[in-house]
């Protein structure tokens, strides 16, 4: 009986380690089917990534002082009507935009003109993206949060 149990365990070990009976195939991503927005360059500069990390943390914590220090003075927060500068945090509170801002900040940033924008769909002109979007650019040698608008 012990020999039969040892034989059974040995066979089980051999067959589970063998890939011949494995019906799962390794799926490799099809690079040719990626969207245009995915093919755009992404900013891998250490200072950009560090700025973005600090900005995401400040937004998640709703730390208005830290965010204000990362914004431009003429920060754009509405296109219709055009609003910029002071009042951004009050506007975000009144329109409950913190969750939307946090969601946009989880997106990848792509290059569009002088700006790095999220989501990357906004960088692709052919998609006509008109949802919420955020923009970051270098101002006098430092990265700055320039706008968060919709439309």
C-alpha positions as CSV (number, residue, x, y, z in Angstrom):
1,X,0.0,0.0,0.0
2,X,2.9,2.4,0.8
3,X,4.4,1.7,-2.6
4,X,1.1,2.5,-4.3
5,X,0.8,5.8,-2.4
6,X,4.4,6.7,-3.2
7,X,3.8,5.9,-6.9
8,X,0.6,8.0,-6.9
9,X,2.4,11.0,-5.3
10,X,5.3,10.7,-7.7
11,X,3.0,10.6,-10.7
12,X,1.0,13.6,-9.4
13,X,4.3,15.5,-8.9
14,X,5.5,14.7,-12.4
15,X,2.3,15.6,-14.2
16,X,1.7,18.8,-12.3
17,X,5.2,20.0,-13.1
18,X,4.9,19.1,-16.8
19,X,3.6,21.8,-19.1
20,X,2.2,19.3,-21.6
21,X,-1.1,19.1,-19.9
22,X,-1.3,22.8,-19.2
23,X,-4.2,24.3,-21.3
24,X,-3.4,27.9,-20.5
25,X,-1.4,29.7,-23.1
26,X,0.9,32.6,-22.3
27,X,-0.8,35.7,-23.6
28,X,1.5,38.4,-24.9
29,X,0.1,41.9,-25.4
30,X,-0.5,42.8,-29.0
31,X,1.5,46.0,-29.4
32,X,-0.1,46.8,-32.8
33,X,-3.5,47.2,-31.2
34,X,-2.7,49.9,-28.7
35,X,-4.6,53.1,-28.9
36,X,-2.7,56.2,-30.2
37,X,-2.8,57.8,-26.8
38,X,-0.9,54.9,-25.4
39,X,1.9,55.3,-27.9
40,X,2.6,58.8,-26.9
41,X,5.8,59.6,-25.0
42,X,5.6,59.8,-21.2
43,X,7.7,62.1,-19.1
44,X,10.2,60.0,-17.2
45,X,12.2,62.9,-15.8
46,X,13.0,62.3,-12.2
47,X,12.0,65.9,-11.2
48,X,8.6,65.6,-13.1
49,X,7.8,62.2,-11.4
50,X,8.8,63.6,-8.0
51,X,6.6,66.7,-8.6
52,X,3.7,64.5,-9.8
53,X,4.1,62.3,-6.7
54,X,4.0,65.2,-4.3
55,X,1.0,66.7,-6.2
56,X,-1.0,63.4,-6.0
57,X,-0.3,63.1,-2.3
58,X,-1.4,66.7,-1.7
59,X,-4.6,66.2,-3.7
60,X,-5.4,62.9,-1.9
61,X,-5.0,64.7,1.4
62,X,-6.9,67.8,0.2
63,X,-3.9,69.8,1.4
64,X,-4.7,73.2,-0.1
65,X,-1.6,74.9,1.1
66,X,0.7,72.3,-0.6
67,X,-1.4,72.3,-3.8
68,X,-1.4,76.1,-3.9
69,X,2.4,76.1,-3.7
70,X,2.5,73.8,-6.8
71,X,0.0,75.9,-8.9
72,X,0.6,78.9,-11.1
73,X,-0.8,82.2,-10.0
74,X,-3.3,82.2,-12.9
75,X,-4.3,78.5,-12.4
76,X,-7.3,77.8,-14.7
77,X,-10.2,75.9,-13.2
78,X,-13.2,76.7,-15.5
79,X,-13.6,77.2,-19.2
80,X,-17.3,78.3,-19.2
81,X,-17.2,80.9,-17.7
82,X,-13.5,81.4,-17.8
83,X,-12.2,81.4,-14.3
84,X,-8.6,81.4,-13.1
85,X,-6.5,82.5,-10.1
86,X,-8.1,82.8,-6.6
87,X,-11.2,80.8,-5.7
88,X,-10.1,77.5,-7.1
89,X,-10.5,75.5,-3.9
90,X,-13.9,77.1,-3.1
91,X,-15.0,76.2,-6.6
92,X,-13.8,72.6,-6.2
93,X,-15.7,72.3,-2.9
94,X,-18.9,73.8,-4.3
95,X,-18.9,71.5,-7.3
96,X,-17.6,68.4,-5.5
97,X,-14.6,68.1,-7.8
98,X,-12.1,66.5,-5.5
99,X,-13.0,62.9,-6.5
100,X,-12.8,63.9,-10.2
101,X,-9.4,65.5,-9.7
102,X,-8.1,62.5,-7.8
103,X,-9.3,60.3,-10.6
104,X,-7.7,62.3,-13.3
105,X,-4.4,62.3,-11.4
106,X,-4.3,58.5,-11.5
107,X,-4.1,58.7,-15.3
108,X,-0.9,58.8,-17.3
109,X,0.4,62.2,-18.5
110,X,1.2,62.7,-22.2
111,X,2.9,65.6,-24.0
112,X,0.6,68.2,-25.7
113,X,2.4,71.3,-26.9
114,X,4.2,72.9,-23.9
115,X,2.0,70.9,-21.4
116,X,1.9,67.5,-20.0
117,X,-1.7,66.5,-19.8
118,X,-3.8,63.8,-18.2
119,X,-5.7,61.8,-19.4
120,X,-3.6,61.0,-22.4
121,X,-6.7,61.0,-24.6
122,X,-6.7,64.8,-24.4
123,X,-3.3,64.9,-26.1
124,X,-4.7,63.1,-29.2
125,X,-6.6,65.6,-31.3
126,X,-8.4,62.9,-33.3
127,X,-10.3,61.8,-30.2
128,X,-12.0,65.2,-29.5
129,X,-11.8,64.6,-25.7
130,X,-13.8,67.2,-23.8
131,X,-13.9,65.8,-20.3
132,X,-12.0,66.8,-17.2
133,X,-8.3,67.3,-17.8
134,X,-5.2,68.5,-15.9
135,X,-2.2,70.2,-17.3
136,X,1.4,70.6,-15.9
137,X,4.3,72.5,-17.4
138,X,7.6,73.9,-16.6
139,X,7.5,77.6,-15.5
140,X,10.8,79.3,-14.9
141,X,12.6,76.0,-14.4
142,X,10.1,74.4,-12.0
143,X,7.1,72.2,-12.7
144,X,3.8,73.8,-12.0
145,X,0.1,72.6,-11.9
146,X,-1.4,74.9,-14.5
147,X,-5.0,73.9,-15.0
148,X,-7.8,71.5,-14.1
149,X,-10.8,72.1,-16.4
150,X,-13.8,70.4,-18.1
151,X,-15.2,70.9,-21.5
